[in-house]
Amino acid sequence: MRDRLTVLIVVVALCTSAVAGVAAAGTDTTAESNHASVTFEAQTSGGHTVTVDEVTMAEGGFVTIHDASVTEGNVFGSVLGTSTYLEEGTHENVTITLDDPVSEDATLVAMAHRDTDGDRSYSFVASNGEADGPYTADGSAVVDTAAVTVSATVSMDDGAVANDTVVVDRVALSEGGFVTVHDATVTDGAVFDSIRGTSQYLEAGVHENVRVTLDEPLTEDTTLVPMAHEDSDGDGTYTFEESEGAADGPYTANGSAVVDTAAVSIGTEATVSFANQSTGGERVVVDEVFLPEGGFVTVHDATVTEGAVFESIRGTSAYLAPGTHENVEVILEEPVTEDTTLVPMAHKDTDGDMEYTFEESEGGADGPYTADGGAVVDTGMATLGASVSMADQVSDGRTVVVEDVDLAEGGFVTVHDSSLFAGAVFESVVGTSEYLEAGHHEEVTVTLDQPVRSTGTLVPMAHMDSDGDETYTFAETEGEADGPYTYDGGAVVDTARVQVGAFVSMSDQETDGTTVVVDSVTLQDGGFVTVHDATVTEGAVFESIRGTSAYLGPGTHEDVEITLDAPLEEDTTLVPMAHYDSDGDGTYTFEESEGAADGPYVSAGGAVVDTASATVTGGMDDGTETTTTDDDSMETTEMDDGTTMTEETTAMDGTEMDGEGESDDGGSPGFGIAVALVALVAAAGIARRRADR
């Protein structure tokens, strides 16, 4: 504990002195001995991402965004977000996703951090400053500051568009709204007459490839002006034009509307792009397809070149609206069983029903787009092996979900942490799926053997079952069995950013009934750990509260002792739950505020929790033996993996669950903590909000 305290004092001193100096000087700080520098310019943001203009690191590391409270010694609580691992050298335009979005204009601090433990994963907060501390120069951390205007951003590339549909590449909105596409007459003052089309309502956050249908088709090549608009009246409906500008006006920054411009041409010919790739035989991805009038992309095998027009069909995409589409997934109804050439072909939707009927109509409907007298196609080699895909996600640190796994011969998907890229082949393994049969699998949940406590990059990897025992033994055999599927000289992997806001661990224990101990809790933003009894699984959100810790600062806390409000009188199951200090007063008021303050950290639709059995020792004062509930009431299967309540393998009310974590009646396991608690969080508006903003 003394060592940790010493580390904390040193870190606070480094960070506080550094930022105070930079705030006064307004320039970046360079470390001569460590060769680190940061340049962070003033910018407009949607509040969910910021961009560091340039960072240089001699030994690799990270660039972390702090809010201004770091200057007051709030070293850990000021952390808003961190980059992925950056190799040594200079990096430009580093975009950082903020775990804690900012909702108003602020001065933010970009700080260069080392990777002191060499695992390429940022653990500065979770380790209480013992790992991944800042680069320093002249006794101060290497930082720069920037004034960030919170509003919106929008970007749209030049290029071909469908005449009645355009795609805005990226829109970031601080409070939700719309993106409206104007023509260039908006620059001449035709505010309303220039409107060509508006998106559906967009929630606050970052949106990519936003498709906008135009009110009137384009008739010539032109310049378009996408503009970010607020939903000022909160009705989710765009009424800027009909209200004559009284509602849903544009987001502004520096006195001007937030816009971009794009020089577009009307695309009349379809295009398809398909790269060589690895597949398990049932899923392929078409890199890009442009369809002027909408339609489908159908994957044929090479016999199509021999005239087998219908017999060559292996699979078809879902309906695709007019315009450009990237990374289009196609599930093969006729799997490939060997390395082969595939031929994706662009098809029309000639009957307008958004259903592909080319084959069943014997070519009478939904025929291919053509160019130069032939169908619009591309070709690529599909190598039989595996593919894996994992999306960025929020996690409780105990489980993650891999979106797609396609395996030619069965095996596993193993999740590594980013130390894999530093050569830690076996040590980087943090969890492995159950055995997966050959074929395509969606939404594969992987329970982590080594929970992660910090936001970072995880690496799903497709592994074989080389010894045929349906048991993953890659690490324990030191790679002799169950090695990875490979393609093009490397393992078949994907990467994903996994955000972890909180982690809780509590062991089964004996207690005198008055106190219990939570083994470990990590809170990215600080808060509390509250112990509930098992009635929380029946919807008793407040009545189930048995006790709450004192305020816990950001970071990791071990052996947290909690005095119970009322002594336990019998053996029971306890549910420790991580809570925010949403109002920033250092006092737990979740119950008294009826959920309006200090709600739970959430992940994947459920509160971040663990479960543990509490055995009351010593019996009752009157000599009566303590009793335990029967198997059909209180006792539950222990969740060794500590998953969120929505991911238990046995419902805590005793409902039998099937092998996929679903109850026999189709409901979610563990009841309704996802219903009761998340509803409270949503109603109170406290999820992912910080008290100082």
DATA-V616498 format. One record per backbone hydrogen bond with DSSP energy under -0.5 kcal/mol. NH is the residue of the N-H (numbers start at 0). CO is the residue of the C=O. E is the energy in kcal/mol with one decimal. If there is no record, write none. Layout:
nh | co | e
NH | CO | E
NH | CO | E
This chain:
nh | co | e
4 | 0 | -2.4
5 | 1 | -2.4
6 | 2 | -2.4
7 | 3 | -2.7
8 | 4 | -2.4
9 | 5 | -2.4
10 | 6 | -2.7
11 | 7 | -2.8
12 | 8 | -2.2
13 | 9 | -2.5
14 | 10 | -2.9
15 | 11 | -2.7
16 | 12 | -2.0
17 | 13 | -1.8
18 | 14 | -2.4
19 | 15 | -2.0
20 | 16 | -1.8
21 | 17 | -2.2
22 | 18 | -2.9
23 | 19 | -1.4
24 | 20 | -2.2
25 | 21 | -3.9
28 | 142 | -1.4
30 | 35 | -2.8
31 | 29 | -0.8
34 | 30 | -1.8
35 | 30 | -0.7
36 | 55 | -1.9
37 | 28 | -0.6
38 | 53 | -2.9
42 | 146 | -1.8
44 | 148 | -2.8
49 | 95 | -1.8
51 | 93 | -2.7
52 | 38 | -0.7
52 | 50 | -0.6
53 | 38 | -1.9
54 | 90 | -2.3
55 | 36 | -2.4
56 | 88 | -2.2
57 | 33 | -0.8
60 | 85 | -2.2
61 | 112 | -2.4
63 | 110 | -2.9
64 | 80 | -3.2
65 | 63 | -0.6
65 | 108 | -3.1
66 | 77 | -2.1
67 | 106 | -0.6
69 | 66 | -1.7
70 | 67 | -1.9
71 | 68 | -1.4
72 | 69 | -1.4
73 | 68 | -2.0
74 | 72 | -2.0
77 | 73 | -1.1
78 | 75 | -1.6
79 | 64 | -3.5
80 | 64 | -1.3
82 | 62 | -2.1
85 | 60 | -3.2
88 | 56 | -3.2
90 | 54 | -2.7
92 | 52 | -2.3
93 | 51 | -2.5
94 | 92 | -0.8
95 | 49 | -3.1
97 | 47 | -2.9
98 | 79 | -1.9
98 | 96 | -0.6
99 | 79 | -1.7
100 | 98 | -0.6
101 | 46 | -1.9
105 | 147 | -2.0
107 | 105 | -0.6
107 | 145 | -2.5
108 | 65 | -2.8
109 | 143 | -2.8
110 | 63 | -2.9
110 | 108 | -0.5
111 | 141 | -2.4
112 | 61 | -3.1
113 | 132 | -3.0
114 | 59 | -0.5
117 | 114 | -1.2
122 | 120 | -0.6
126 | 122 | -2.0
127 | 124 | -2.0
128 | 123 | -2.9
129 | 126 | -1.4
134 | 111 | -2.5
136 | 139 | -3.0
139 | 136 | -1.4
140 | 13 | -1.5
141 | 134 | -2.3
142 | 140 | -0.7
143 | 109 | -1.7
145 | 107 | -2.2
147 | 105 | -3.2
147 | 145 | -0.6
148 | 42 | -2.8
148 | 146 | -0.6
149 | 147 | -0.6
150 | 44 | -3.4
150 | 148 | -0.7
152 | 171 | -2.0
154 | 169 | -2.3
158 | 262 | -2.0
160 | 264 | -2.5
161 | 164 | -0.9
164 | 161 | -0.5
165 | 211 | -2.4
167 | 209 | -3.1
168 | 166 | -0.6
169 | 154 | -2.0
170 | 206 | -2.9
171 | 152 | -2.5
172 | 204 | -2.4
173 | 150 | -1.8
176 | 201 | -2.5
177 | 228 | -2.4
179 | 226 | -2.9
180 | 196 | -3.4
181 | 179 | -0.6
181 | 224 | -2.3
182 | 193 | -2.1
183 | 222 | -0.9
185 | 182 | -1.8
186 | 183 | -1.6
187 | 184 | -1.5
188 | 185 | -1.3
189 | 184 | -2.0
190 | 188 | -2.1
193 | 189 | -1.5
194 | 191 | -1.6
195 | 180 | -3.4
196 | 180 | -1.2
198 | 178 | -2.2
201 | 176 | -3.1
204 | 172 | -2.4
206 | 170 | -3.2
208 | 168 | -2.4
209 | 167 | -2.8
210 | 208 | -0.6
211 | 165 | -3.0
213 | 163 | -2.7
214 | 195 | -3.8
215 | 195 | -0.5
217 | 162 | -3.7
221 | 263 | -1.8
223 | 261 | -2.7
224 | 181 | -3.3
226 | 179 | -3.0
227 | 257 | -2.2
228 | 177 | -3.0
229 | 248 | -3.0
230 | 175 | -0.6
231 | 229 | -0.5
233 | 230 | -1.5
238 | 236 | -0.6
242 | 238 | -2.0
243 | 240 | -1.7
244 | 239 | -3.0
245 | 242 | -1.4
250 | 227 | -2.7
252 | 255 | -2.6
255 | 252 | -1.5
257 | 250 | -2.4
258 | 256 | -0.8
259 | 225 | -1.6
261 | 223 | -2.2
263 | 221 | -2.8
263 | 261 | -0.7
264 | 158 | -1.6
266 | 160 | -3.0
266 | 264 | -0.7
270 | 289 | -1.6
272 | 287 | -2.7
276 | 380 | -2.3
278 | 382 | -2.3
283 | 329 | -2.2
285 | 327 | -2.8
286 | 272 | -0.7
286 | 284 | -0.6
287 | 272 | -1.6
288 | 324 | -2.4
289 | 270 | -2.4
290 | 288 | -0.5
290 | 322 | -2.3
291 | 289 | -0.5
293 | 290 | -0.9
294 | 319 | -2.5
295 | 346 | -2.4
297 | 344 | -2.9
298 | 314 | -3.3
299 | 297 | -0.6
299 | 342 | -2.4
300 | 311 | -2.1
301 | 340 | -0.9
303 | 300 | -1.9
304 | 301 | -1.6
305 | 302 | -1.6
306 | 303 | -1.3
307 | 302 | -2.0
308 | 306 | -2.1
311 | 307 | -1.4
312 | 309 | -1.5
313 | 298 | -3.3
314 | 298 | -1.3
316 | 296 | -2.1
319 | 294 | -3.1
322 | 290 | -2.7
324 | 288 | -2.3
326 | 286 | -2.5
327 | 285 | -2.6
328 | 326 | -0.6
329 | 283 | -2.6
331 | 281 | -2.4
331 | 329 | -0.5
332 | 313 | -1.8
332 | 330 | -0.7
333 | 313 | -2.0
334 | 332 | -0.6
335 | 280 | -1.9
339 | 381 | -2.2
341 | 379 | -2.9
342 | 299 | -3.4
344 | 297 | -3.1
345 | 375 | -2.3
346 | 295 | -3.0
347 | 366 | -3.0
351 | 348 | -1.2
356 | 354 | -0.7
360 | 356 | -2.0
361 | 358 | -1.7
362 | 357 | -3.1
363 | 360 | -1.4
368 | 345 | -2.6
370 | 373 | -2.9
373 | 370 | -1.6
375 | 368 | -2.3
376 | 374 | -0.7
377 | 343 | -1.5
379 | 341 | -1.9
381 | 339 | -3.2
381 | 379 | -0.5
382 | 276 | -2.7
382 | 380 | -0.7
383 | 381 | -0.5
384 | 278 | -3.7
386 | 405 | -1.8
388 | 403 | -2.5
392 | 496 | -2.2
394 | 498 | -3.0
399 | 445 | -1.9
401 | 443 | -3.0
402 | 400 | -0.6
403 | 388 | -2.1
404 | 440 | -2.5
405 | 386 | -2.7
406 | 438 | -2.2
407 | 384 | -2.4
410 | 435 | -2.5
411 | 462 | -2.4
413 | 460 | -3.0
414 | 430 | -3.4
415 | 413 | -0.6
415 | 458 | -2.6
416 | 427 | -2.4
417 | 456 | -0.7
419 | 416 | -1.9
420 | 417 | -1.4
421 | 418 | -1.3
422 | 419 | -1.8
423 | 418 | -2.1
424 | 422 | -1.9
427 | 423 | -1.5
428 | 425 | -1.5
429 | 414 | -3.0
430 | 414 | -1.2
431 | 446 | -0.6
432 | 412 | -2.2
435 | 410 | -3.2
438 | 406 | -2.7
440 | 404 | -3.1
442 | 402 | -2.1
443 | 401 | -2.7
444 | 442 | -0.7
445 | 399 | -3.0
446 | 444 | -0.5
447 | 397 | -3.6
448 | 429 | -1.8
449 | 429 | -2.0
450 | 448 | -0.6
451 | 396 | -1.8
455 | 497 | -1.9
457 | 495 | -2.5
458 | 415 | -3.1
459 | 457 | -0.5
460 | 413 | -3.0
461 | 491 | -2.1
462 | 411 | -3.0
463 | 482 | -2.9
464 | 409 | -0.7
465 | 463 | -0.5
467 | 464 | -1.4
472 | 470 | -0.6
476 | 472 | -1.8
477 | 474 | -1.5
478 | 473 | -3.1
479 | 476 | -1.2
484 | 461 | -2.7
486 | 489 | -3.2
489 | 486 | -1.7
491 | 484 | -2.4
492 | 490 | -0.8
493 | 459 | -1.5
495 | 457 | -1.9
497 | 455 | -3.1
497 | 495 | -0.6
498 | 392 | -2.9
498 | 496 | -0.6
499 | 497 | -0.5
500 | 394 | -0.6
500 | 498 | -0.5
502 | 521 | -2.0
504 | 519 | -2.5
508 | 612 | -2.5
510 | 614 | -2.6
515 | 561 | -2.0
517 | 559 | -2.7
518 | 504 | -0.5
518 | 516 | -0.6
519 | 504 | -2.0
520 | 556 | -2.5
521 | 502 | -2.6
522 | 554 | -2.4
523 | 500 | -2.7
525 | 522 | -0.6
526 | 551 | -2.8
527 | 578 | -2.2
529 | 576 | -2.8
530 | 546 | -3.3
531 | 529 | -0.6
531 | 574 | -2.3
532 | 543 | -2.1
533 | 572 | -0.9
535 | 532 | -1.8
536 | 533 | -1.8
537 | 534 | -1.6
538 | 535 | -1.2
539 | 534 | -1.9
540 | 538 | -2.2
543 | 539 | -1.4
544 | 541 | -1.6
545 | 530 | -3.4
546 | 530 | -1.2
548 | 528 | -2.0
551 | 526 | -3.2
554 | 522 | -2.2
556 | 520 | -2.7
558 | 518 | -2.9
559 | 517 | -2.6
560 | 558 | -0.7
561 | 515 | -3.0
563 | 513 | -2.9
564 | 545 | -3.6
565 | 545 | -0.5
567 | 512 | -2.3
570 | 626 | -0.6
571 | 613 | -2.1
573 | 611 | -3.2
574 | 531 | -3.2
576 | 529 | -2.8
577 | 607 | -2.2
578 | 527 | -3.0
579 | 598 | -2.9
583 | 580 | -1.4
588 | 586 | -0.6
592 | 588 | -1.9
593 | 590 | -1.8
594 | 589 | -2.9
595 | 592 | -1.4
600 | 577 | -2.3
602 | 605 | -3.3
605 | 602 | -1.8
607 | 600 | -2.2
608 | 606 | -0.7
609 | 575 | -1.4
611 | 573 | -2.0
613 | 571 | -3.2
614 | 508 | -2.8
614 | 612 | -0.6
615 | 613 | -0.6
616 | 510 | -2.5
619 | 623 | -1.9
622 | 619 | -1.6
632 | 629 | -1.8
634 | 629 | -1.0
639 | 637 | -1.2
641 | 638 | -1.4
644 | 606 | -0.8
646 | 643 | -2.6
647 | 644 | -0.9
650 | 654 | -1.3
653 | 650 | -1.8
657 | 661 | -3.2
660 | 657 | -1.8
662 | 666 | -2.0
663 | 655 | -1.3
665 | 662 | -2.1
668 | 660 | -0.7
670 | 667 | -1.0
671 | 669 | -0.9
672 | 669 | -0.8
675 | 671 | -4.2
676 | 672 | -1.4
677 | 672 | -1.2
678 | 674 | -1.5
679 | 675 | -1.4
680 | 676 | -2.6
681 | 677 | -2.9
682 | 678 | -2.6
683 | 679 | -2.5
684 | 680 | -1.3
685 | 680 | -1.5
686 | 680 | -0.6
688 | 685 | -1.6
692 | 689 | -1.3
